[in-house]
């Protein structure tokens, strides 16, 4: 009897992980400013933490939102732990695909501007403006007050505007 119950919980978790992995990976890529390898590591750690809590998932009202909060906290923990680590350079060996509709230079400028933000500011920008979360949901995920989210988002947007204004001016001048 115990084996079938464990097997069913594992199957439920696998279904949840399959459905949410893509969304978590996209959010992690934004949090890490395009570092897909670190994003994969963060998603894997998030899902492993969720698996250990899955038995208690009946007490979690919204497992998807909880997983997002775990991802954010995992990212912030990583940034605190490795705050003095090296930063990779943005040298892409592949040429862009013609006619893809994306402007790679603009994408790189945006990712670079995100990368220069402090980790908590980056989390606020990604959750509030990319994920379209409310102030309260963002505060919940970050474990801070709504006032702190509003303050951080105002400061982060001002920093992004300053950085992007310079970067976009250089980008337009080079075209």
N, C-alpha and C positions, 0 to 999 in steps of 0.2 A: 504494500500500500504506500509506504513512504517513497519508494522508487518512482512510482507513477506521479506522485505529487511533485517531486523534485523535477522530473522530466517535463511536466507541464509548465512549471515556473520557468524553466530554462527555455522552453519553446516560446513562451510569452515574452521573455526578455529578448530572445533572438529576433522576434518579430518587431519589437519596439526599437531595438538597435538598428535593424535594417531600415526601418522607416525614418529614423531620426539622424542617422550617420551623415547623410549628405548635407542636411541643414546645419548640423553641428560643425561639419568641416568648413562650409562656407563662412560661418561666423568666426571660426578659429583662424581661417586665412586672413580675414579682415583684422582680427585682433593682433595677429602676428605680422601685419603689414606685408602679407604676401609670402611669408616663409612657410611653404607648403609642408615641408618636413616637420617643422615644429608643430604646425597645425595638426598633422596626422598624429603626432605624439600626444598632443593635448586631448584630441578626440578619443584616442585609445585609453588614456588615463581616465577621462570622464566616464567612458562606458564601463571601464573596470570598476570604478567607484559606484556607479549606478548598479552594477551587477551585485555587488556586496550588499546593497540596500534593497535589492529587488524583493526580498521576502517581506519587507515592510512597506512595499509599494502600495498596499491597500490603504495605508495611512497617508500617502502622498496624494493630494487632490489632483495635481496636474503633473504627471511625470515628465512631459516634454519641457515645461517651464522649469521644473526642478533640474533637469539635465542641463538646461541652458545656464542656470545659476551655478551648477557644479563646474561647467566649462569656464565661466568667468572667474570663479574663485581659483580654479586650477591655473589659469593664465596668470592671475595676479600673484599667486604663490610662486610660480615659475619666475616672474619678473623680479620679485623680491629676492629670490634665491640666487638668481644669475644676473643681478643688476649691473655688474661690472664686466660682463662677458663681451666677447668680440661681436662686431656687427658685420654681417656679410655685405659685400658690394653688389650692386645691381648690374652685373654684366651678363647679358643673356646671349648664349651661343647661337640660338636659332634665329632665323630671320622671321619677321611677321608674315602671317598668311595674307596674301593679297585679297582685297575685297571683304575682309572680315567685319568691317564696320566699326571696329574699335580703333581708337587712336592710342597706340602703345606708349607714346611719349606722355600723353595726358594721364594714362593709367599709372605709369611709373611716377609721374609727378604727384599724383594723389596718394599713392602708396608711400612715397618718400615723406610726404607731409604727415601722413598718419604715423609713420615710423618715428618721427621726431617728437611726437606728443608723448608725455608721460603715460605710463601704462593705464592708470585709472582714468585719465582724460580720454584715452583711446577707447576704453571700454564704454564710457558714456556715449561717445560719438557713434560707435558701432551699434550699441543697443538702442539708443534713442532715434537715430536717423537712418541707419541701415535696416535694422530689425523693426523699426517703427513701434517701439515699445513706449508705454506711458512713463511718466516720471516715477510713479509709484512702483511699476514693475521693474524698472531699472534700479531703483533704490533697493528693492527686495533682492534682486540678483546680486547686487554689490554689497549688500548688508550695510548700507548707509542710510542716512535720512534723505527724504525728498529734497530738502533744502540744499543738501550737499550735491545732489545730482544737478539741480538747477544752476548752482554756482559753477560746478565743473563744466557743464555744457556751455555756459556763456563764455567762460575763459577758453575752453578748448576750441570753440568756433572762432573766437577772435584770433587765436594762434594760427588756426588753419587758414583763415582769410589772409593774415599777414604772410605766411609762408607760401601760400598758393599765388598770391599777387606777384611776389618776386619770381617764383618758378614759372608761372604762366607768361609773364612778360618776357623772360628769357626764351621760353618755348616758342612764343609767337615771333620773336625777333629772329630765331634761327630758321624759321620756315620761309 
